[in-house]
Amino acid sequence: MTGIDYSQKIPNNVDLKSDKRLQRALERWQPDYIEWWKEMGPTDFNENDVYLRTAVSVDKDGWANFGYVKMPEYRWGIFLTPNEKDPKIQFGDHMGQDAWQQVPGEYRNWLRRLIVTQGDTEPASVEQQRLLGHTAPSLYDMRNLFQVNVEEGRHLWAMVYLLHRHFGKDGREEADQMLQRRSGNPDHPRILSTFNEPIDEWLSFFCFTMFTDRDGKFQLLSLAESGFDPLARTTRFMLTEEAHHMFVGQTGLQRIVRRTCQVMQEHPDADPAEYGAMPLDLIQRYINFWASSCYDLFGAEVSSNSANFFASGLKGRAYEDKYDEHTALDQFKTLERLQDGKIVSEEVPMRNAMNEVLREAYMADNQKGVDSWNKECAKHGIDFEFYLPHSRFNRKVGEFAGGRFHVKTGEPMDEASYEAMLEACPPKRIATTSRV
């Protein structure tokens, strides 16, 4: 079913009306969601008509239309990509078996954890960005912000549907808790600490959509490989919407870089801040802060959880079909580890290194955006080069947690040298919690 039924209270393409019990449960949750939006979304704009896109199909082409709508009246719904004929599990110990349409009992807790952790990030980002509409640089940026916000809200619906549909009372309780936690709340924070960081200015917003939404992309790509078919089909459509969020971040930063370069050309001997432009080294500080926070979101370099998720067929690698072998048995990955203050190389079973496999793919994807910003500098004749912080820098999770490493090279540093460097790196310190 590719078309979406908008005649129902909850738009969907999962034939929700055929399951009255599920329908009633979700319709009871819906008012609480709307109240959450009115309280924690971009509340001061609830009465404004906003030009937004709304999904009307899960087809790749022509899947959305655009129109004016008040955000609390946006038609959030439940959209899964169409069923494949006889889908199979594509990796792990169950490779080749029929994909699960119901939750496998032995993996129930792991699967619920994956869904809840992903789902909790969606409302968190709306909460983090709720005041940005007051300082939008342009109408274009404001519309992009609100589009990102409503789609993050829909992604919450995607995960809540899975919890209600497949996890009974436990799932309903988890869905309720996702509306009770609050980004940055000291008593009821969001699960992942990056999603408790404030985003009160637009440079952070662009970095968040560039780096943190890209983390979301790679998490969704790995879940889109899941042997639990409803989860795979749900996340595949989420990726369609997620692409716009990363576009907002990459191009937003590129516009800032371009304007700074123009000002530097016009006033080569002045501080660009004097003319309303953001200094390039300040932009780099924000890159250091947000990119390094996202490295921790992938988890520890060596992880039994990642091995279990892969072996069970719940969470694969991004673009699993590009690999020649899909069980990752009798395979190893060389990782850098910290022993007695020295960095050494060690071969680790591939399944235990899946977090690092995903993190490396994420960093390579980020580099494309960094390259585009450097082209702007080169085009304007500005001698400045942006970089991604090293994967060891500022880590709070994993092999290098709490270590002192150079922001660019990753080389170990003594405390005094590290503290001196840190003054010029991120605009503030950060603590993060991993997914697994």
PyMOL commands that set and color helices and strands:
alter all, ss='L'
color gray80, all
select helices_A, chain A and resi 16-18+20-40+43-45+71-73+105-128+132-135+139-166+168-178+193-196+202-223+229-266+272-275+280-297+304-312+320-322+350-379+415-422
alter helices_A, ss='H'
color red, helices_A
select strands_A, chain A and resi 49-55+64-70+332-339+342-349
alter strands_A, ss='S'
color yellow, strands_A
deselect
rebuild
show_as cartoon
